[in-house]
Amino acid sequence: MFASIDPRLWLQTGQDPVALLGAVTPARLDELATDEGFLNGLDQLAADLADYVNRPMWFQEADASSLPTGIAYFSMEFGVAEVLPNYSGGLGILAGDHLKSASDLGLPLTAVGLCYRSGYFRQSLTTDGWQHENYPSLDPQGLPLRLLADDAGAPVLVELAMPDAKVLRARVWVAQVGRIPLLLLDSDIPENEHDLRNVTDRLYGGDQEHRIKQELLAGIGGVRAIRAFTAIEGRPAPDVFHMNEGHAGFLGVERIREYVCEQQVDFDTALTLVRSATVFTTHTPVPAGIDRFPVEMVKRYFGDDGPTGLLPGVPVDRVLAFGTEDDPSKFNMAHMGLRLAQRANGVSLLHGRVSRTMFDELWPGFDPSEVPIGSITNGVHGPTWAAPQWLQLGRELAGSTEALREPSVWQRLQQVDTGHIWWIRSQLRAALVEDVRARLRRSWLERGASEAELGWIATAFDPNALTIGFARRVPTYKRLTLMLRDQARLEALLLDEDKPLQLIVAGKSHPADDAGKALIQQIVKFADRPEVRHRIAFLPDYDMSMARQLYWGCDVWLNNPLRPLEACGTSGMKSALNGGLNLSIRDGWWDEWYDGENGWEIPTADGLADEGRRDDLEAAALYDLLEDAVTPRFYDRDDNGVPNRWVEMVRHTLQQLGPKVLASRMVRDYTEKYYAPAAQSFARTSAPVDGVPFGAARDLAAYRLRVSEAWPKIQITDVDSTGLPDTPLLGSELTLTAAVQLAGLKPDEVVVQAVLGRVDATDALQDPETVVMTHGGSGDAGTDIFTTTTPLPLAGLLGYTVRVLPHHRLLAGDNELGLVTLA
Ligand SMILES: *Cc1c(COP(=O)(O)O)cnc(C)c1O
């Protein structure tokens, strides 16, 4: 509809509806006001939107008794649309897709983040191929945002006390993402002193001092913005708080302050309440990826707990304790997230495993496999990332876009003619080639070339050649330049007379990362050469609009991170949703969903200490695959020119991966596995007991204190077994009896478990089974007796041990508190 108002202006404004409406002439608007066809279309679309926003969705039809009444979702970046460039990469796009799918599913979710004056930078290249950054300033008035104002029309200002009696203020913009309000805090207002106006100037710019202010504003200011918003809009207060990465972790301490100051609850009870309602998602598999601040810096911001301090009534020592790690001079934001959230997850199965090991120091005594961090594999928003041709086909096959959430519906692709699938793929590739030529021309002109030198671009890239995409941010672990490891071999592939491949590369390096910029320069220098420049290009300024063209048009999506450093990765999912075949190291989501027929795995040499040799091996494997598997299959054509076996892989990819990679699947998983349990925990934990407000939380807080004090004194004084023959037989029964010194705890305040398994060479138990032992009276010297009789889980060399863990009905698991005593 916006395009039909003025197609030329629509392209000129970068498909920005607000900019278009600002630029269209009054004469054209008058014309449209009498255009029946346009008005009917407009009414139809307005009715569709009203229906979408109001009709009952999946959430409204689910079992209401166990669901949250409101979810507050915090993230430092949101990639909702290219006209709102409030993101740098995968994390932000994921947050944007989370909101859109939450809207599609009808979740009562409110999101909060910061409104950056310049967003992330725009990238261009110098003549020399070096990344150049510029930061065009965005005017919120020209963006699809409205200012949050109170009933009297006055803009809401969120305030935070800063050191030296300063005050940081922010106004709140609201972006409406379908049903979901996204609140964005903006410090660039005249009410702030000059240096505080800059707090929200840029995403991931500035030093740590700058960054901690941003994170304080997002976390603490974010909660205050939500309070103001829900009050003005008459919405229920959220009962679940989701930290998308640790950056907004300070939201938990603000919520503790609310309980302490406004509800007269003690600190530990407040912490218990906050934990029960909080979900923490970690996104990085490397310690270097975690935000850490100097303890002294955190102390300076929280140090004054008097009435004019940042968080009156909240002792700074307690705040500092949330961020402790093995380096006593550092405050660790991920550790704070884990200590403030009763539930936590990574973003793929593999990343869940890696996270359990990475954070196991917070649960000492437990095997990493028992660390309570789960995983939800990321997903992508279908209508945002699938090409219109696929969406149209999907609607024809399924009846509606919503029906595509059902995996079985995707099997109907079986009915679609091979030639038709190939025709869609070819159309999308041809459109991409057009777009690449236009971008290439702009980039060369920007780098100082003249039109006269650029005649070659008109025929650069081939709409019929195998097209491979590689686009993502440029941290070292993603190995942008692995493809250049053997330049002669790559060049031979690009220039093959009969079966050429063409490569489109894009990505931004963090402005402070010169090593990343040097990698970009290497690619640019390689691609600049007249011999290959029609087959490989680096396109500057990777953003959502370019990304979409690439996912739509590329036949193959290449990803070669250092395993296991890619927590999930989502660009390959977006490619798969368009019938792109992934060619990737088995990392992140691809480790989980590669099935042998939906693309190719590049074998990894992880574990090899010599990094250069690892790169050599993995690059060689990549070239082998391209030469022996990928290219031959693409060019293996039938009489009509259709590569049947290729198209079968495309069909299989869509059928198998289509339903899995959707963000609607992800948000449903979050709702069922995290939001609903958190809402139930919060309801149980905040319930009164015998008329005492928050009685349950007080009980749990008191229990936690008692258990922590008693724990060092808990001992398993004796373990006896009967029935264990010399050569244990499967199914024969074993009786174990343990005497436990409970140090004042009652038998039902702990759980005693027998742990049985095969003994390996190091005397450790393999894949152990745990069996709960029942309390059976008291033993000698004030001990309690616990016993169990259990069939042996296996034959052969069997080992067993006994352990004690805390147990309370309001804990999410017996491992939650990280306390365990072994025999
Ligand atoms: C999807 C997307 C990403 C994330 O891609 P990864 O492969 O996960 O790194 C980054 N930037 C843009 C613009 C995207 O659309």
The ligand as an SDF file (V2000), in Angstrom:
LIG
                    3D

 15 15  0  0  0  0  0  0  0  0999 V2000
   20.2170  -12.8420   11.0630 C   0  0  0  0  0  0  0  0  0  0  0  0
   21.1040  -11.6900   11.0550 C   0  0  0  0  0  0  0  0  0  0  0  0
   22.2980  -11.7320   11.7770 C   0  0  0  0  0  0  0  0  0  0  0  0
   22.7390  -12.9400   12.5590 C   0  0  0  0  0  0  0  0  0  0  0  0
   23.4000  -13.8580   11.7430 O   0  0  0  0  0  0  0  0  0  0  0  0
   24.3890  -14.9530   12.3850 P   0  0  0  0  0  0  0  0  0  0  0  0
   24.6170  -15.9490   11.3390 O   0  0  0  0  0  0  0  0  0  0  0  0
   23.6680  -15.5080   13.5630 O   0  0  0  0  0  0  0  0  0  0  0  0
   25.6120  -14.2370   12.7830 O   0  0  0  0  0  0  0  0  0  0  0  0
   23.1280  -10.6040   11.7480 C   0  0  0  0  0  0  0  0  0  0  0  0
   22.7800   -9.5030   11.0700 N   0  0  0  0  0  0  0  0  0  0  0  0
   21.6440   -9.4390   10.3480 C   0  0  0  0  0  0  0  0  0  0  0  0
   21.3160   -8.1890    9.6110 C   0  0  0  0  0  0  0  0  0  0  0  0
   20.7640  -10.5200   10.3290 C   0  0  0  0  0  0  0  0  0  0  0  0
   19.6190  -10.4440    9.6340 O   0  0  0  0  0  0  0  0  0  0  0  0
  1  2  1  0
  2  3  1  0
  2 14  2  0
  3  4  1  0
  3 10  2  0
  4  5  1  0
  5  6  1  0
  6  7  2  0
  6  8  1  0
  6  9  1  0
 10 11  1  0
 11 12  2  0
 12 13  1  0
 12 14  1  0
 14 15  1  0
M  END
$$$$
